[in-house]
Amino acid sequence: MYSSVLNLKEKLTEAPILIAPNWDQPFELMCDASDYVVGAVLGQRVEKHFWPIHYASKIMNQAETNYTTTEKEMLAVVYAFEKFRSYLIINKSIVYTDHSALKSLFAKKDAKARLLR
């Protein structure tokens, strides 16, 4: 167990922790939400390995904490696009989420207007 902790500590502190963006490659956005926080990681694939470029998170306000799980997951995606707009506006982007309802949301014709906004 101790060797695993040392290995993790070494991996988290060795360079490069963050990489500079390659503007010729698509960006990947990994988004998630909990009960009180939304977060995202912007990164790119280099030789099939994901490398982070930027991390972001924020604490939800009182109204946002009352959202449904699907709304919170969508909030994470919207927050990430707002936060990383300058990276994503000119390049192809791939969004990853662990919430299956979001994956099919845009395929529905009768999705809630609130989610589509």
BELLINCOR-V172682 format. One record per backbone hydrogen bond with DSSP energy under -1.0 kcal/mol. NH is the residue of the N-H (numbers start at 1). CO is the residue of the C=O. E is the energy in kcal/mol with one decimal. If there is no record, write none. Layout:
# BELLINCOR-V172682
[[NH,CO,E] [NH,CO,E]]
This chain:
# BELLINCOR-V172682
[[5,1,-1.8] [6,2,-2.2] [7,3,-2.4] [8,4,-2.5] [9,5,-2.6] [10,6,-2.4] [11,7,-2.4] [12,8,-2.2] [14,10,-1.2] [19,52,-2.1] [25,22,-1.9] [27,92,-2.3] [28,43,-3.2] [29,94,-3.2] [30,41,-2.5] [31,96,-2.4] [32,39,-2.2] [34,37,-3.0] [38,58,-2.3] [39,32,-2.6] [40,56,-2.8] [41,30,-2.0] [42,54,-2.8] [43,28,-2.6] [44,51,-2.1] [46,49,-2.8] [49,46,-1.2] [51,44,-2.8] [53,42,-3.7] [54,42,-1.9] [56,40,-2.2] [58,38,-2.3] [60,36,-3.0] [65,61,-1.7] [66,63,-1.2] [67,64,-1.6] [72,68,-2.3] [73,69,-2.4] [74,70,-2.2] [75,71,-2.3] [76,72,-1.9] [77,73,-1.5] [78,74,-2.7] [79,75,-2.9] [80,76,-2.2] [81,77,-2.3] [82,78,-2.3] [83,79,-2.8] [84,80,-2.6] [87,84,-1.5] [88,84,-2.1] [89,85,-2.2] [94,27,-2.4] [96,29,-3.4] [103,99,-1.0] [104,100,-1.2] [108,105,-1.0] [116,112,-1.8] [117,113,-1.6]]
